[in-house]
Amino acid sequence: MRTLIIYNSPYAARSLLFYHIIPQFSSKNIFIAVYSDTMYRRLEKTYESISKTSPQIAKLLDKAKIIKIGTKDRVSFGELYEFINLDLTWHRRFVDVVKRLHDDDVIIFHGFSIIPLMYGMKAMMDMLKVLDMMPEGITLINKCSEKLYDEAVNKLMERFYDVVLKVERSEGEFLGFEETYTIGVDQSIVMDIKPGFARFKIGEDGRLIEF
């Protein structure tokens, strides 16, 4: 499946991705494609916090293959699978990399959501080319903030994916009370994956707890 996670709480979205989604693919090759050194730094900080509280999740990330698009070829976890210098032709080399992946692989995009904001519709066309060149059966997971784009870009982006998940901080929370989140399938083109939501809180170990 190709899945897009739309969120208004980065904390809850990362809990969903790192503590629940990634472990489901522990037997597969997991690739993490990161756009820019700044976005890699954010990912690195998440890894550092996870390694303190959830060593088993950190071990999974240590086995991940990193495709880094940036100016520095340094990585602090996982294996640097490919480094692509961030210039005007980076997406062409990125296409060459994803073409080599296999149907049974998993690829997670990190930082790619900022590209349409910086480069506009051309960037959307370039991203569509990347997706078109991926193996048909590959598992792709991307994420973006809920109000990052205007409505037209949002609708276009959603059409690139089979399933759209939404992670939202619940309305009506009061100061001093534990935050809760509504998480579920917002859109699906797959008949056995039905839209629906449930309510969660985040435990001390960082995992989502349904209630």
C-alpha positions as CSV (number, residue, x, y, z in Angstrom):
1,M,0.0,0.0,0.0
2,R,0.9,3.6,-0.4
3,T,-0.1,5.4,2.7
4,L,-0.2,9.1,3.6
5,I,-0.4,10.2,7.3
6,I,-2.0,13.7,7.8
7,Y,-1.6,15.0,11.3
8,N,-2.0,18.1,13.5
9,S,0.1,16.6,16.3
10,P,3.6,15.6,15.4
11,Y,4.0,13.8,18.7
12,A,1.1,11.5,18.1
13,A,2.0,11.0,14.5
14,R,5.5,9.8,15.4
15,S,4.1,7.5,18.1
16,L,1.9,5.9,15.4
17,L,4.7,5.6,12.9
18,F,7.6,4.5,15.1
19,Y,5.9,2.4,17.7
20,H,3.1,0.8,15.7
21,I,3.6,0.9,11.9
22,I,7.4,0.3,11.6
23,P,7.4,-2.8,13.9
24,Q,4.8,-4.4,11.6
25,F,7.5,-4.5,8.9
26,S,10.4,-5.7,11.0
27,S,11.0,-8.7,8.7
28,K,11.3,-6.5,5.6
29,N,14.0,-4.2,4.3
30,I,13.1,-0.7,5.7
31,F,14.3,2.3,3.8
32,I,14.0,5.8,5.2
33,A,14.4,8.6,2.5
34,V,15.2,11.9,4.1
35,Y,15.1,15.3,2.4
36,S,17.6,17.8,3.7
37,D,20.0,17.9,6.6
38,T,17.6,19.9,8.7
39,M,14.9,17.3,8.3
40,Y,17.5,14.6,9.1
41,R,18.4,16.4,12.3
42,R,14.7,16.3,13.4
43,L,14.7,12.5,12.7
44,E,17.9,12.1,14.6
45,K,16.4,13.8,17.6
46,T,13.4,11.5,17.5
47,Y,15.8,8.5,17.3
48,E,17.8,9.7,20.3
49,S,14.6,10.0,22.4
50,I,13.3,6.6,21.3
51,S,16.6,4.9,22.1
52,K,16.3,6.0,25.7
53,T,12.8,4.6,26.3
54,S,12.3,1.9,23.7
55,P,15.6,0.1,22.8
56,Q,13.7,-2.5,20.7
57,I,12.4,0.2,18.4
58,A,15.8,1.8,18.2
59,K,17.2,-1.6,17.1
60,L,14.8,-1.7,14.2
61,L,15.9,1.8,13.2
62,D,19.5,0.8,13.4
63,K,18.8,-1.8,10.7
64,A,17.1,0.7,8.4
65,K,18.8,1.8,5.2
66,I,19.0,5.6,4.9
67,I,18.6,7.4,1.6
68,K,19.8,10.9,2.4
69,I,19.3,13.9,0.1
70,G,21.4,16.8,1.5
71,T,24.8,18.3,1.8
72,K,26.4,16.0,4.3
73,D,26.8,12.2,4.0
74,R,26.7,11.6,7.8
75,V,24.1,9.5,9.5
76,S,24.0,8.6,13.2
77,F,21.8,5.5,13.0
78,G,21.0,2.9,10.4
79,E,23.1,2.3,7.3
80,L,23.7,5.0,4.7
81,Y,22.3,3.2,1.6
82,E,22.7,6.2,-0.8
83,F,23.7,9.8,-0.5
84,I,22.3,12.3,-3.0
85,N,23.7,15.8,-3.2
86,L,21.0,18.4,-2.8
87,D,21.1,20.3,-6.1
88,L,18.7,21.0,-9.0
89,T,18.8,17.4,-10.3
90,W,18.5,15.5,-7.1
91,H,15.1,14.0,-7.9
92,R,16.5,12.3,-11.1
93,R,19.1,10.5,-9.0
94,F,16.4,9.7,-6.4
95,V,14.3,8.1,-9.2
96,D,17.3,5.9,-10.1
97,V,17.6,4.8,-6.4
98,V,13.9,3.9,-5.9
99,K,13.8,2.0,-9.2
100,R,16.3,-0.5,-7.7
101,L,14.0,-1.3,-4.7
102,H,11.8,-4.4,-4.6
103,D,8.1,-5.1,-4.2
104,D,8.8,-6.5,-0.7
105,D,10.6,-3.4,0.5
106,V,9.2,-0.6,2.7
107,I,10.2,3.1,2.2
108,I,9.3,5.9,4.5
109,F,9.6,9.5,3.3
110,H,10.7,12.1,5.9
111,G,10.9,15.8,5.1
112,F,9.4,15.5,1.7
113,S,6.3,17.4,2.7
114,I,8.2,20.7,2.6
115,I,9.1,20.3,-1.1
116,P,5.7,21.6,-2.7
117,L,5.9,24.6,-0.4
118,M,9.3,25.6,-1.8
119,Y,9.0,24.5,-5.4
120,G,5.3,24.6,-6.2
121,M,3.5,22.5,-8.8
122,K,6.8,21.4,-10.6
123,A,7.7,19.7,-7.4
124,M,4.4,17.8,-7.4
125,M,5.1,16.7,-10.9
126,D,8.6,15.5,-9.9
127,M,7.2,13.6,-7.0
128,L,4.6,11.9,-9.2
129,K,7.5,10.8,-11.4
130,V,9.2,9.3,-8.4
131,L,6.1,7.4,-7.4
132,D,5.5,6.2,-10.9
133,M,8.9,4.7,-11.1
134,M,8.6,2.8,-7.8
135,P,7.9,-1.0,-7.8
136,E,4.2,-1.6,-7.9
137,G,4.1,-3.7,-4.7
138,I,6.4,-1.5,-2.5
139,T,5.0,-0.2,0.8
140,L,5.3,3.6,0.9
141,I,4.6,5.8,4.0
142,N,4.6,9.5,3.8
143,K,3.3,12.2,6.2
144,C,2.4,15.8,6.2
145,S,1.0,18.4,8.6
146,E,-2.7,19.0,8.3
147,K,-2.7,22.7,7.3
148,L,0.6,22.7,5.4
149,Y,-1.0,23.1,1.9
150,D,-4.1,24.8,0.5
151,E,-7.1,22.7,-0.4
152,A,-6.2,22.1,-4.0
153,V,-2.7,20.8,-3.2
154,N,-4.2,18.6,-0.4
155,K,-6.6,16.9,-2.8
156,L,-4.0,16.4,-5.4
157,M,-1.6,14.9,-2.8
158,E,-4.2,12.5,-1.5
159,R,-4.7,11.1,-4.9
160,F,-1.1,9.8,-4.9
161,Y,-2.0,7.3,-2.1
162,D,-4.1,4.2,-1.6
163,V,-4.9,5.0,2.1
164,V,-5.0,8.3,4.0
165,L,-4.7,8.2,7.7
166,K,-5.5,11.1,10.0
167,V,-4.1,11.9,13.4
168,E,-5.8,14.7,15.2
169,R,-5.6,16.1,18.7
170,S,-9.1,15.8,20.2
171,E,-11.1,19.0,20.6
172,G,-12.1,20.3,24.0
173,E,-9.0,19.3,26.0
174,F,-8.5,21.3,29.2
175,L,-5.3,22.4,30.8
176,G,-4.1,19.8,33.3
177,F,-5.9,16.9,31.6
178,E,-4.2,14.2,29.5
179,E,-4.3,14.9,25.8
180,T,-6.2,12.5,23.6
181,Y,-6.1,11.9,19.9
182,T,-8.5,10.7,17.2
183,I,-6.7,8.4,14.8
184,G,-8.0,6.3,11.9
185,V,-8.5,5.8,8.2
186,D,-9.9,8.9,6.5
187,Q,-9.9,7.7,2.9
188,S,-9.2,4.4,1.2
189,I,-9.5,3.0,-2.3
190,V,-9.2,-0.6,-0.9
191,M,-12.5,-2.2,-0.1
192,D,-11.2,-4.2,2.9
193,I,-9.7,-1.1,4.6
194,K,-12.7,0.8,5.7
195,P,-12.8,4.4,6.9
196,G,-13.2,4.7,10.6
197,F,-11.7,6.3,13.7
198,A,-10.9,5.5,17.3
199,R,-9.7,7.6,20.3
200,F,-6.3,7.2,21.9
201,K,-4.0,8.5,24.5
202,I,-0.2,8.1,24.6
203,G,1.3,6.1,27.5
204,E,4.5,6.8,29.3
205,D,6.4,4.4,27.0
206,G,5.3,6.5,24.0
207,R,2.8,4.0,22.6
208,L,-0.8,4.7,21.7
209,I,-3.5,3.3,24.0
210,E,-7.0,3.0,22.7
211,F,-9.8,3.8,25.1
